[in-house]
Amino acid sequence: MIYTEFLFSGRLNAYLHEVDIKALEMYDRLAGEYSLQQGVTEQLKAKNQMEWVGRMNNIQNAVEEVIRNEIIS
């Protein structure tokens, strides 16, 4: 497994830190893009908070799935 190479070389923490940073950057970018595409705005939040929360939860789940498939797996 690839992690064994990093573990024995003492670079595991650095590798995991890089993966974490990539995942966070991708999350921010995709969540912003998906929000714009789906019209999830601050105006919606002010008008209908429950609708906004539901849509943001869907966006969060979709983005997390993309990150798991693209970066973590």
mmJSON file of the N, C-alpha and C atoms, coordinates in Angstrom:
{"data_MODEL":{"atom_site":{
"group_PDB":["ATOM","ATOM","ATOM","ATOM","ATOM","ATOM","ATOM","ATOM","ATOM","ATOM","ATOM","ATOM","ATOM","ATOM","ATOM","ATOM","ATOM","ATOM","ATOM","ATOM","ATOM","ATOM","ATOM","ATOM","ATOM","ATOM","ATOM","ATOM","ATOM","ATOM","ATOM","ATOM","ATOM","ATOM","ATOM","ATOM","ATOM","ATOM","ATOM","ATOM","ATOM","ATOM","ATOM","ATOM","ATOM","ATOM","ATOM","ATOM","ATOM","ATOM","ATOM","ATOM","ATOM","ATOM","ATOM","ATOM","ATOM","ATOM","ATOM","ATOM","ATOM","ATOM","ATOM","ATOM","ATOM","ATOM","ATOM","ATOM","ATOM","ATOM","ATOM","ATOM","ATOM","ATOM","ATOM","ATOM","ATOM","ATOM","ATOM","ATOM","ATOM","ATOM","ATOM","ATOM","ATOM","ATOM","ATOM","ATOM","ATOM","ATOM","ATOM","ATOM","ATOM","ATOM","ATOM","ATOM","ATOM","ATOM","ATOM","ATOM","ATOM","ATOM","ATOM","ATOM","ATOM","ATOM","ATOM","ATOM","ATOM","ATOM","ATOM","ATOM","ATOM","ATOM","ATOM","ATOM","ATOM","ATOM","ATOM","ATOM","ATOM","ATOM","ATOM","ATOM","ATOM","ATOM","ATOM","ATOM","ATOM","ATOM","ATOM","ATOM","ATOM","ATOM","ATOM","ATOM","ATOM","ATOM","ATOM","ATOM","ATOM","ATOM","ATOM","ATOM","ATOM","ATOM","ATOM","ATOM","ATOM","ATOM","ATOM","ATOM","ATOM","ATOM","ATOM","ATOM","ATOM","ATOM","ATOM","ATOM","ATOM","ATOM","ATOM","ATOM","ATOM","ATOM","ATOM","ATOM","ATOM","ATOM","ATOM","ATOM","ATOM","ATOM","ATOM","ATOM","ATOM","ATOM","ATOM","ATOM","ATOM","ATOM","ATOM","ATOM","ATOM","ATOM","ATOM","ATOM","ATOM","ATOM","ATOM","ATOM","ATOM","ATOM","ATOM","ATOM","ATOM","ATOM","ATOM","ATOM","ATOM","ATOM","ATOM","ATOM","ATOM","ATOM","ATOM","ATOM","ATOM","ATOM","ATOM","ATOM","ATOM","ATOM","ATOM","ATOM","ATOM","ATOM","ATOM"],
"id":[1,2,3,4,5,6,7,8,9,10,11,12,13,14,15,16,17,18,19,20,21,22,23,24,25,26,27,28,29,30,31,32,33,34,35,36,37,38,39,40,41,42,43,44,45,46,47,48,49,50,51,52,53,54,55,56,57,58,59,60,61,62,63,64,65,66,67,68,69,70,71,72,73,74,75,76,77,78,79,80,81,82,83,84,85,86,87,88,89,90,91,92,93,94,95,96,97,98,99,100,101,102,103,104,105,106,107,108,109,110,111,112,113,114,115,116,117,118,119,120,121,122,123,124,125,126,127,128,129,130,131,132,133,134,135,136,137,138,139,140,141,142,143,144,145,146,147,148,149,150,151,152,153,154,155,156,157,158,159,160,161,162,163,164,165,166,167,168,169,170,171,172,173,174,175,176,177,178,179,180,181,182,183,184,185,186,187,188,189,190,191,192,193,194,195,196,197,198,199,200,201,202,203,204,205,206,207,208,209,210,211,212,213,214,215,216,217,218,219],
"type_symbol":["N","C","C","N","C","C","N","C","C","N","C","C","N","C","C","N","C","C","N","C","C","N","C","C","N","C","C","N","C","C","N","C","C","N","C","C","N","C","C","N","C","C","N","C","C","N","C","C","N","C","C","N","C","C","N","C","C","N","C","C","N","C","C","N","C","C","N","C","C","N","C","C","N","C","C","N","C","C","N","C","C","N","C","C","N","C","C","N","C","C","N","C","C","N","C","C","N","C","C","N","C","C","N","C","C","N","C","C","N","C","C","N","C","C","N","C","C","N","C","C","N","C","C","N","C","C","N","C","C","N","C","C","N","C","C","N","C","C","N","C","C","N","C","C","N","C","C","N","C","C","N","C","C","N","C","C","N","C","C","N","C","C","N","C","C","N","C","C","N","C","C","N","C","C","N","C","C","N","C","C","N","C","C","N","C","C","N","C","C","N","C","C","N","C","C","N","C","C","N","C","C","N","C","C","N","C","C","N","C","C","N","C","C","N","C","C","N","C","C"],
"label_atom_id":["N","CA","C","N","CA","C","N","CA","C","N","CA","C","N","CA","C","N","CA","C","N","CA","C","N","CA","C","N","CA","C","N","CA","C","N","CA","C","N","CA","C","N","CA","C","N","CA","C","N","CA","C","N","CA","C","N","CA","C","N","CA","C","N","CA","C","N","CA","C","N","CA","C","N","CA","C","N","CA","C","N","CA","C","N","CA","C","N","CA","C","N","CA","C","N","CA","C","N","CA","C","N","CA","C","N","CA","C","N","CA","C","N","CA","C","N","CA","C","N","CA","C","N","CA","C","N","CA","C","N","CA","C","N","CA","C","N","CA","C","N","CA","C","N","CA","C","N","CA","C","N","CA","C","N","CA","C","N","CA","C","N","CA","C","N","CA","C","N","CA","C","N","CA","C","N","CA","C","N","CA","C","N","CA","C","N","CA","C","N","CA","C","N","CA","C","N","CA","C","N","CA","C","N","CA","C","N","CA","C","N","CA","C","N","CA","C","N","CA","C","N","CA","C","N","CA","C","N","CA","C","N","CA","C","N","CA","C","N","CA","C","N","CA","C","N","CA","C","N","CA","C","N","CA","C"],
"label_alt_id":[null,null,null,null,null,null,null,null,null,null,null,null,null,null,null,null,null,null,null,null,null,null,null,null,null,null,null,null,null,null,null,null,null,null,null,null,null,null,null,null,null,null,null,null,null,null,null,null,null,null,null,null,null,null,null,null,null,null,null,null,null,null,null,null,null,null,null,null,null,null,null,null,null,null,null,null,null,null,null,null,null,null,null,null,null,null,null,null,null,null,null,null,null,null,null,null,null,null,null,null,null,null,null,null,null,null,null,null,null,null,null,null,null,null,null,null,null,null,null,null,null,null,null,null,null,null,null,null,null,null,null,null,null,null,null,null,null,null,null,null,null,null,null,null,null,null,null,null,null,null,null,null,null,null,null,null,null,null,null,null,null,null,null,null,null,null,null,null,null,null,null,null,null,null,null,null,null,null,null,null,null,null,null,null,null,null,null,null,null,null,null,null,null,null,null,null,null,null,null,null,null,null,null,null,null,null,null,null,null,null,null,null,null,null,null,null,null,null,null],
"label_comp_id":["MET","MET","MET","ILE","ILE","ILE","TYR","TYR","TYR","THR","THR","THR","GLU","GLU","GLU","PHE","PHE","PHE","LEU","LEU","LEU","PHE","PHE","PHE","SER","SER","SER","GLY","GLY","GLY","ARG","ARG","ARG","LEU","LEU","LEU","ASN","ASN","ASN","ALA","ALA","ALA","TYR","TYR","TYR","LEU","LEU","LEU","HIS","HIS","HIS","GLU","GLU","GLU","VAL","VAL","VAL","ASP","ASP","ASP","ILE","ILE","ILE","LYS","LYS","LYS","ALA","ALA","ALA","LEU","LEU","LEU","GLU","GLU","GLU","MET","MET","MET","TYR","TYR","TYR","ASP","ASP","ASP","ARG","ARG","ARG","LEU","LEU","LEU","ALA","ALA","ALA","GLY","GLY","GLY","GLU","GLU","GLU","TYR","TYR","TYR","SER","SER","SER","LEU","LEU","LEU","GLN","GLN","GLN","GLN","GLN","GLN","GLY","GLY","GLY","VAL","VAL","VAL","THR","THR","THR","GLU","GLU","GLU","GLN","GLN","GLN","LEU","LEU","LEU","LYS","LYS","LYS","ALA","ALA","ALA","LYS","LYS","LYS","ASN","ASN","ASN","GLN","GLN","GLN","MET","MET","MET","GLU","GLU","GLU","TRP","TRP","TRP","VAL","VAL","VAL","GLY","GLY","GLY","ARG","ARG","ARG","MET","MET","MET","ASN","ASN","ASN","ASN","ASN","ASN","ILE","ILE","ILE","GLN","GLN","GLN","ASN","ASN","ASN","ALA","ALA","ALA","VAL","VAL","VAL","GLU","GLU","GLU","GLU","GLU","GLU","VAL","VAL","VAL","ILE","ILE","ILE","ARG","ARG","ARG","ASN","ASN","ASN","GLU","GLU","GLU","ILE","ILE","ILE","ILE","ILE","ILE","SER","SER","SER"],
"label_asym_id":["A","A","A","A","A","A","A","A","A","A","A","A","A","A","A","A","A","A","A","A","A","A","A","A","A","A","A","A","A","A","A","A","A","A","A","A","A","A","A","A","A","A","A","A","A","A","A","A","A","A","A","A","A","A","A","A","A","A","A","A","A","A","A","A","A","A","A","A","A","A","A","A","A","A","A","A","A","A","A","A","A","A","A","A","A","A","A","A","A","A","A","A","A","A","A","A","A","A","A","A","A","A","A","A","A","A","A","A","A","A","A","A","A","A","A","A","A","A","A","A","A","A","A","A","A","A","A","A","A","A","A","A","A","A","A","A","A","A","A","A","A","A","A","A","A","A","A","A","A","A","A","A","A","A","A","A","A","A","A","A","A","A","A","A","A","A","A","A","A","A","A","A","A","A","A","A","A","A","A","A","A","A","A","A","A","A","A","A","A","A","A","A","A","A","A","A","A","A","A","A","A","A","A","A","A","A","A","A","A","A","A","A","A","A","A","A","A","A","A"],
"label_entity_id":["1","1","1","1","1","1","1","1","1","1","1","1","1","1","1","1","1","1","1","1","1","1","1","1","1","1","1","1","1","1","1","1","1","1","1","1","1","1","1","1","1","1","1","1","1","1","1","1","1","1","1","1","1","1","1","1","1","1","1","1","1","1","1","1","1","1","1","1","1","1","1","1","1","1","1","1","1","1","1","1","1","1","1","1","1","1","1","1","1","1","1","1","1","1","1","1","1","1","1","1","1","1","1","1","1","1","1","1","1","1","1","1","1","1","1","1","1","1","1","1","1","1","1","1","1","1","1","1","1","1","1","1","1","1","1","1","1","1","1","1","1","1","1","1","1","1","1","1","1","1","1","1","1","1","1","1","1","1","1","1","1","1","1","1","1","1","1","1","1","1","1","1","1","1","1","1","1","1","1","1","1","1","1","1","1","1","1","1","1","1","1","1","1","1","1","1","1","1","1","1","1","1","1","1","1","1","1","1","1","1","1","1","1","1","1","1","1","1","1"],
"label_seq_id":[1,1,1,2,2,2,3,3,3,4,4,4,5,5,5,6,6,6,7,7,7,8,8,8,9,9,9,10,10,10,11,11,11,12,12,12,13,13,13,14,14,14,15,15,15,16,16,16,17,17,17,18,18,18,19,19,19,20,20,20,21,21,21,22,22,22,23,23,23,24,24,24,25,25,25,26,26,26,27,27,27,28,28,28,29,29,29,30,30,30,31,31,31,32,32,32,33,33,33,34,34,34,35,35,35,36,36,36,37,37,37,38,38,38,39,39,39,40,40,40,41,41,41,42,42,42,43,43,43,44,44,44,45,45,45,46,46,46,47,47,47,48,48,48,49,49,49,50,50,50,51,51,51,52,52,52,53,53,53,54,54,54,55,55,55,56,56,56,57,57,57,58,58,58,59,59,59,60,60,60,61,61,61,62,62,62,63,63,63,64,64,64,65,65,65,66,66,66,67,67,67,68,68,68,69,69,69,70,70,70,71,71,71,72,72,72,73,73,73],
"pdbx_PDB_ins_code":[null,null,null,null,null,null,null,null,null,null,null,null,null,null,null,null,null,null,null,null,null,null,null,null,null,null,null,null,null,null,null,null,null,null,null,null,null,null,null,null,null,null,null,null,null,null,null,null,null,null,null,null,null,null,null,null,null,null,null,null,null,null,null,null,null,null,null,null,null,null,null,null,null,null,null,null,null,null,null,null,null,null,null,null,null,null,null,null,null,null,null,null,null,null,null,null,null,null,null,null,null,null,null,null,null,null,null,null,null,null,null,null,null,null,null,null,null,null,null,null,null,null,null,null,null,null,null,null,null,null,null,null,null,null,null,null,null,null,null,null,null,null,null,null,null,null,null,null,null,null,null,null,null,null,null,null,null,null,null,null,null,null,null,null,null,null,null,null,null,null,null,null,null,null,null,null,null,null,null,null,null,null,null,null,null,null,null,null,null,null,null,null,null,null,null,null,null,null,null,null,null,null,null,null,null,null,null,null,null,null,null,null,null,null,null,null,null,null,null],
"Cartn_x":[0.842,0.0,0.892,0.448,1.248,1.556,0.653,0.855,2.03,2.319,3.446,4.756,4.892,6.089,6.268,5.194,5.277,5.499,4.891,5.027,6.47,7.088,8.457,9.49,9.145,10.092,9.911,8.905,8.68,7.975,7.364,6.698,5.18,4.632,3.187,2.42,2.836,2.125,2.157,3.291,3.396,2.473,2.427,1.556,0.094,-0.303,-1.689,-2.063,-1.124,-1.362,-1.62,-0.833,-1.034,-2.406,-2.794,-4.099,-5.209,-5.052,-6.048,-6.193,-5.088,-5.126,-5.797,-5.448,-6.073,-7.58,-7.98,-9.399,-10.147,-9.569,-10.215,-10.334,-9.287,-9.328,-10.385,-10.443,-11.43,-12.843,-13.009,-14.316,-14.792,-13.936,-14.309,-14.685,-13.879,-14.127,-15.435,-15.614,-16.814,-18.086,-18.023,-19.211,-19.644,-18.68,-19.006,-19.619,-19.025,-19.538,-20.94,-21.135,-22.446,-23.507,-23.14,-24.081,-24.532,-23.579,-23.928,-24.813,-24.451,-25.213,-26.645,-26.825,-28.147,-28.912,-28.345,-29.037,-29.183,-28.246,-28.261,-27.477,-28.218,-27.623,-27.963,-27.358,-27.682,-29.121,-29.598,-31.001,-31.946,-31.645,-32.452,-32.375,-31.21,-31.024,-31.885,-31.937,-32.75,-34.243,-34.609,-36.021,-36.584,-35.802,-36.288,-35.114,-34.867,-33.698,-33.735,-34.892,-34.979,-34.66,-35.135,-34.816,-33.316,-32.729,-31.301,-30.495,-30.872,-30.163,-30.259,-31.433,-31.6,-30.742,-30.734,-29.917,-28.43,-28.024,-26.607,-26.178,-27.056,-26.74,-26.552,-27.407,-27.26,-25.941,-25.606,-24.344,-23.172,-23.217,-22.143,-21.953,-23.038,-22.943,-22.35,-22.787,-22.274,-20.776,-20.368,-18.957,-18.108,-18.568,-17.81,-17.652,-18.677,-18.577,-17.535,-17.523,-16.527,-15.13,-14.939,-13.619,-13.193,-14.105,-13.759,-13.326,-14.021,-13.7,-12.442,-12.214,-11.096,-9.786,-9.858,-8.626,-8.332,-9.311,-9.054,-8.952,-9.778,-9.766,-8.563],
"Cartn_y":[-1.174,0.0,1.245,2.308,3.525,4.176,4.063,4.706,4.107,2.845,2.187,2.867,3.24,3.944,5.248,5.987,7.259,7.04,6.001,5.728,5.4,4.544,4.134,5.202,6.119,7.186,8.4,8.382,9.502,10.672,10.441,11.523,11.408,10.53,10.313,11.576,12.258,13.465,14.537,14.708,15.703,15.334,14.064,13.594,13.824,13.46,13.637,15.115,15.95,17.399,17.911,17.454,17.845,17.402,16.185,15.676,16.51,16.852,17.66,19.03,19.662,20.977,20.897,19.898,19.719,19.518,18.708,18.427,19.691,20.469,21.7,22.718,22.846,23.772,23.336,22.04,21.526,21.725,21.511,21.69,23.135,24.086,25.493,25.858,25.41,25.73,25.121,23.818,23.132,23.615,23.85,24.326,25.679,26.54,27.837,27.691,26.841,26.619,26.023,25.005,24.36,25.328,26.15,27.125,28.101,28.589,29.515,28.837,27.629,26.904,26.638,26.389,26.009,27.179,28.374,29.557,29.613,29.024,29.044,30.287,31.329,32.632,33.104,34.213,34.84,35.357,35.727,36.166,35.017,33.838,32.666,32.388,32.521,32.278,33.222,34.492,35.477,35.23,34.744,34.545,33.241,32.162,30.842,30.019,30.129,29.475,27.961,27.363,25.899,25.396,26.087,25.721,25.85,26.937,27.184,26.067,25.71,24.65,23.325,22.991,21.747,21.696,22.796,22.838,22.797,23.504,23.487,22.102,21.399,20.026,19.126,19.298,18.514,18.839,20.118,20.533,19.956,20.04,19.509,18.017,17.262,15.819,15.526,16.273,16.057,16.37,17.474,17.867,16.841,16.391,15.395,14.098,13.719,12.502,12.672,13.828,14.099,14.032,14.64,14.646,13.233,12.455,11.053,10.3,10.5,9.777,10.295,11.581,12.186,12.217,12.49,12.707,11.558,11.133,10.195,8.761,8.36,6.959,6.639],
"Cartn_z":[0.0,0.0,0.0,-0.631,-0.774,0.574,1.541,2.834,3.587,3.372,4.026,3.656,2.397,1.941,2.714,2.898,3.62,5.111,5.662,7.08,7.442,6.668,6.974,6.637,5.768,5.429,6.335,7.209,8.111,7.445,6.283,5.547,5.565,6.395,6.393,6.773,7.835,8.257,7.175,6.527,5.452,4.296,3.95,2.868,3.218,4.431,4.846,4.897,5.289,5.308,3.892,2.934,1.531,1.026,1.34,0.922,1.546,2.816,3.513,2.863,2.543,1.909,0.537,-0.25,-1.565,-1.43,-0.46,-0.263,0.163,1.055,1.508,0.377,-0.416,-1.552,-2.56,-2.83,-3.771,-3.218,-1.917,-1.279,-1.451,-1.122,-1.237,-2.674,-3.611,-5.022,-5.508,-5.263,-5.75,-5.056,-3.761,-3.043,-3.595,-3.879,-4.47,-5.852,-6.674,-8.032,-8.002,-7.184,-7.105,-6.581,-5.609,-5.061,-6.136,-6.924,-8.005,-9.046,-9.428,-10.448,-10.005,-8.72,-8.22,-7.604,-7.676,-7.177,-5.671,-4.962,-3.503,-3.07,-2.723,-2.451,-1.039,-0.671,0.61,0.601,-0.566,-0.682,-0.348,-0.849,-0.517,0.971,1.54,2.97,3.796,3.385,4.11,3.915,2.733,2.393,2.964,2.848,3.249,3.776,5.069,5.665,5.548,5.715,5.643,4.238,3.232,1.85,1.608,2.11,1.949,2.611,3.835,4.569,3.813,3.327,2.583,1.332,0.594,-0.622,-0.3,0.736,1.115,1.591,2.296,2.703,1.487,0.471,-0.754,-1.451,-1.499,-2.116,-1.344,-0.024,0.814,0.559,0.504,0.261,-1.112,-2.115,-3.474,-3.544,-2.937,-2.96,-2.214,-1.071,-0.307,-1.088,-1.831,-2.652,-3.752,-4.397,-5.435,-4.84,-3.685,-3.036,-2.68,-2.14,-1.804,-3.055,-4.163,-5.387,-6.078,-6.023,-6.761,-5.977,-4.685,-3.916,-2.964,-2.222,-1.125,-1.611,-2.547,-3.007,-3.845],
"occupancy":[1.0,1.0,1.0,1.0,1.0,1.0,1.0,1.0,1.0,1.0,1.0,1.0,1.0,1.0,1.0,1.0,1.0,1.0,1.0,1.0,1.0,1.0,1.0,1.0,1.0,1.0,1.0,1.0,1.0,1.0,1.0,1.0,1.0,1.0,1.0,1.0,1.0,1.0,1.0,1.0,1.0,1.0,1.0,1.0,1.0,1.0,1.0,1.0,1.0,1.0,1.0,1.0,1.0,1.0,1.0,1.0,1.0,1.0,1.0,1.0,1.0,1.0,1.0,1.0,1.0,1.0,1.0,1.0,1.0,1.0,1.0,1.0,1.0,1.0,1.0,1.0,1.0,1.0,1.0,1.0,1.0,1.0,1.0,1.0,1.0,1.0,1.0,1.0,1.0,1.0,1.0,1.0,1.0,1.0,1.0,1.0,1.0,1.0,1.0,1.0,1.0,1.0,1.0,1.0,1.0,1.0,1.0,1.0,1.0,1.0,1.0,1.0,1.0,1.0,1.0,1.0,1.0,1.0,1.0,1.0,1.0,1.0,1.0,1.0,1.0,1.0,1.0,1.0,1.0,1.0,1.0,1.0,1.0,1.0,1.0,1.0,1.0,1.0,1.0,1.0,1.0,1.0,1.0,1.0,1.0,1.0,1.0,1.0,1.0,1.0,1.0,1.0,1.0,1.0,1.0,1.0,1.0,1.0,1.0,1.0,1.0,1.0,1.0,1.0,1.0,1.0,1.0,1.0,1.0,1.0,1.0,1.0,1.0,1.0,1.0,1.0,1.0,1.0,1.0,1.0,1.0,1.0,1.0,1.0,1.0,1.0,1.0,1.0,1.0,1.0,1.0,1.0,1.0,1.0,1.0,1.0,1.0,1.0,1.0,1.0,1.0,1.0,1.0,1.0,1.0,1.0,1.0,1.0,1.0,1.0,1.0,1.0,1.0,1.0,1.0,1.0,1.0,1.0,1.0],
"B_iso_or_equiv":[0.0,0.0,0.0,0.0,0.0,0.0,0.0,0.0,0.0,0.0,0.0,0.0,0.0,0.0,0.0,0.0,0.0,0.0,0.0,0.0,0.0,0.0,0.0,0.0,0.0,0.0,0.0,0.0,0.0,0.0,0.0,0.0,0.0,0.0,0.0,0.0,0.0,0.0,0.0,0.0,0.0,0.0,0.0,0.0,0.0,0.0,0.0,0.0,0.0,0.0,0.0,0.0,0.0,0.0,0.0,0.0,0.0,0.0,0.0,0.0,0.0,0.0,0.0,0.0,0.0,0.0,0.0,0.0,0.0,0.0,0.0,0.0,0.0,0.0,0.0,0.0,0.0,0.0,0.0,0.0,0.0,0.0,0.0,0.0,0.0,0.0,0.0,0.0,0.0,0.0,0.0,0.0,0.0,0.0,0.0,0.0,0.0,0.0,0.0,0.0,0.0,0.0,0.0,0.0,0.0,0.0,0.0,0.0,0.0,0.0,0.0,0.0,0.0,0.0,0.0,0.0,0.0,0.0,0.0,0.0,0.0,0.0,0.0,0.0,0.0,0.0,0.0,0.0,0.0,0.0,0.0,0.0,0.0,0.0,0.0,0.0,0.0,0.0,0.0,0.0,0.0,0.0,0.0,0.0,0.0,0.0,0.0,0.0,0.0,0.0,0.0,0.0,0.0,0.0,0.0,0.0,0.0,0.0,0.0,0.0,0.0,0.0,0.0,0.0,0.0,0.0,0.0,0.0,0.0,0.0,0.0,0.0,0.0,0.0,0.0,0.0,0.0,0.0,0.0,0.0,0.0,0.0,0.0,0.0,0.0,0.0,0.0,0.0,0.0,0.0,0.0,0.0,0.0,0.0,0.0,0.0,0.0,0.0,0.0,0.0,0.0,0.0,0.0,0.0,0.0,0.0,0.0,0.0,0.0,0.0,0.0,0.0,0.0,0.0,0.0,0.0,0.0,0.0,0.0],
"pdbx_formal_charge":[null,null,null,null,null,null,null,null,null,null,null,null,null,null,null,null,null,null,null,null,null,null,null,null,null,null,null,null,null,null,null,null,null,null,null,null,null,null,null,null,null,null,null,null,null,null,null,null,null,null,null,null,null,null,null,null,null,null,null,null,null,null,null,null,null,null,null,null,null,null,null,null,null,null,null,null,null,null,null,null,null,null,null,null,null,null,null,null,null,null,null,null,null,null,null,null,null,null,null,null,null,null,null,null,null,null,null,null,null,null,null,null,null,null,null,null,null,null,null,null,null,null,null,null,null,null,null,null,null,null,null,null,null,null,null,null,null,null,null,null,null,null,null,null,null,null,null,null,null,null,null,null,null,null,null,null,null,null,null,null,null,null,null,null,null,null,null,null,null,null,null,null,null,null,null,null,null,null,null,null,null,null,null,null,null,null,null,null,null,null,null,null,null,null,null,null,null,null,null,null,null,null,null,null,null,null,null,null,null,null,null,null,null,null,null,null,null,null,null],
"auth_seq_id":[1,1,1,2,2,2,3,3,3,4,4,4,5,5,5,6,6,6,7,7,7,8,8,8,9,9,9,10,10,10,11,11,11,12,12,12,13,13,13,14,14,14,15,15,15,16,16,16,17,17,17,18,18,18,19,19,19,20,20,20,21,21,21,22,22,22,23,23,23,24,24,24,25,25,25,26,26,26,27,27,27,28,28,28,29,29,29,30,30,30,31,31,31,32,32,32,33,33,33,34,34,34,35,35,35,36,36,36,37,37,37,38,38,38,39,39,39,40,40,40,41,41,41,42,42,42,43,43,43,44,44,44,45,45,45,46,46,46,47,47,47,48,48,48,49,49,49,50,50,50,51,51,51,52,52,52,53,53,53,54,54,54,55,55,55,56,56,56,57,57,57,58,58,58,59,59,59,60,60,60,61,61,61,62,62,62,63,63,63,64,64,64,65,65,65,66,66,66,67,67,67,68,68,68,69,69,69,70,70,70,71,71,71,72,72,72,73,73,73],
"auth_comp_id":["MET","MET","MET","ILE","ILE","ILE","TYR","TYR","TYR","THR","THR","THR","GLU","GLU","GLU","PHE","PHE","PHE","LEU","LEU","LEU","PHE","PHE","PHE","SER","SER","SER","GLY","GLY","GLY","ARG","ARG","ARG","LEU","LEU","LEU","ASN","ASN","ASN","ALA","ALA","ALA","TYR","TYR","TYR","LEU","LEU","LEU","HIS","HIS","HIS","GLU","GLU","GLU","VAL","VAL","VAL","ASP","ASP","ASP","ILE","ILE","ILE","LYS","LYS","LYS","ALA","ALA","ALA","LEU","LEU","LEU","GLU","GLU","GLU","MET","MET","MET","TYR","TYR","TYR","ASP","ASP","ASP","ARG","ARG","ARG","LEU","LEU","LEU","ALA","ALA","ALA","GLY","GLY","GLY","GLU","GLU","GLU","TYR","TYR","TYR","SER","SER","SER","LEU","LEU","LEU","GLN","GLN","GLN","GLN","GLN","GLN","GLY","GLY","GLY","VAL","VAL","VAL","THR","THR","THR","GLU","GLU","GLU","GLN","GLN","GLN","LEU","LEU","LEU","LYS","LYS","LYS","ALA","ALA","ALA","LYS","LYS","LYS","ASN","ASN","ASN","GLN","GLN","GLN","MET","MET","MET","GLU","GLU","GLU","TRP","TRP","TRP","VAL","VAL","VAL","GLY","GLY","GLY","ARG","ARG","ARG","MET","MET","MET","ASN","ASN","ASN","ASN","ASN","ASN","ILE","ILE","ILE","GLN","GLN","GLN","ASN","ASN","ASN","ALA","ALA","ALA","VAL","VAL","VAL","GLU","GLU","GLU","GLU","GLU","GLU","VAL","VAL","VAL","ILE","ILE","ILE","ARG","ARG","ARG","ASN","ASN","ASN","GLU","GLU","GLU","ILE","ILE","ILE","ILE","ILE","ILE","SER","SER","SER"],
"auth_asym_id":["A","A","A","A","A","A","A","A","A","A","A","A","A","A","A","A","A","A","A","A","A","A","A","A","A","A","A","A","A","A","A","A","A","A","A","A","A","A","A","A","A","A","A","A","A","A","A","A","A","A","A","A","A","A","A","A","A","A","A","A","A","A","A","A","A","A","A","A","A","A","A","A","A","A","A","A","A","A","A","A","A","A","A","A","A","A","A","A","A","A","A","A","A","A","A","A","A","A","A","A","A","A","A","A","A","A","A","A","A","A","A","A","A","A","A","A","A","A","A","A","A","A","A","A","A","A","A","A","A","A","A","A","A","A","A","A","A","A","A","A","A","A","A","A","A","A","A","A","A","A","A","A","A","A","A","A","A","A","A","A","A","A","A","A","A","A","A","A","A","A","A","A","A","A","A","A","A","A","A","A","A","A","A","A","A","A","A","A","A","A","A","A","A","A","A","A","A","A","A","A","A","A","A","A","A","A","A","A","A","A","A","A","A","A","A","A","A","A","A"],
"auth_atom_id":["N","CA","C","N","CA","C","N","CA","C","N","CA","C","N","CA","C","N","CA","C","N","CA","C","N","CA","C","N","CA","C","N","CA","C","N","CA","C","N","CA","C","N","CA","C","N","CA","C","N","CA","C","N","CA","C","N","CA","C","N","CA","C","N","CA","C","N","CA","C","N","CA","C","N","CA","C","N","CA","C","N","CA","C","N","CA","C","N","CA","C","N","CA","C","N","CA","C","N","CA","C","N","CA","C","N","CA","C","N","CA","C","N","CA","C","N","CA","C","N","CA","C","N","CA","C","N","CA","C","N","CA","C","N","CA","C","N","CA","C","N","CA","C","N","CA","C","N","CA","C","N","CA","C","N","CA","C","N","CA","C","N","CA","C","N","CA","C","N","CA","C","N","CA","C","N","CA","C","N","CA","C","N","CA","C","N","CA","C","N","CA","C","N","CA","C","N","CA","C","N","CA","C","N","CA","C","N","CA","C","N","CA","C","N","CA","C","N","CA","C","N","CA","C","N","CA","C","N","CA","C","N","CA","C","N","CA","C","N","CA","C","N","CA","C","N","CA","C","N","CA","C","N","CA","C"],
"pdbx_PDB_model_num":[1,1,1,1,1,1,1,1,1,1,1,1,1,1,1,1,1,1,1,1,1,1,1,1,1,1,1,1,1,1,1,1,1,1,1,1,1,1,1,1,1,1,1,1,1,1,1,1,1,1,1,1,1,1,1,1,1,1,1,1,1,1,1,1,1,1,1,1,1,1,1,1,1,1,1,1,1,1,1,1,1,1,1,1,1,1,1,1,1,1,1,1,1,1,1,1,1,1,1,1,1,1,1,1,1,1,1,1,1,1,1,1,1,1,1,1,1,1,1,1,1,1,1,1,1,1,1,1,1,1,1,1,1,1,1,1,1,1,1,1,1,1,1,1,1,1,1,1,1,1,1,1,1,1,1,1,1,1,1,1,1,1,1,1,1,1,1,1,1,1,1,1,1,1,1,1,1,1,1,1,1,1,1,1,1,1,1,1,1,1,1,1,1,1,1,1,1,1,1,1,1,1,1,1,1,1,1,1,1,1,1,1,1,1,1,1,1,1,1]
}}}
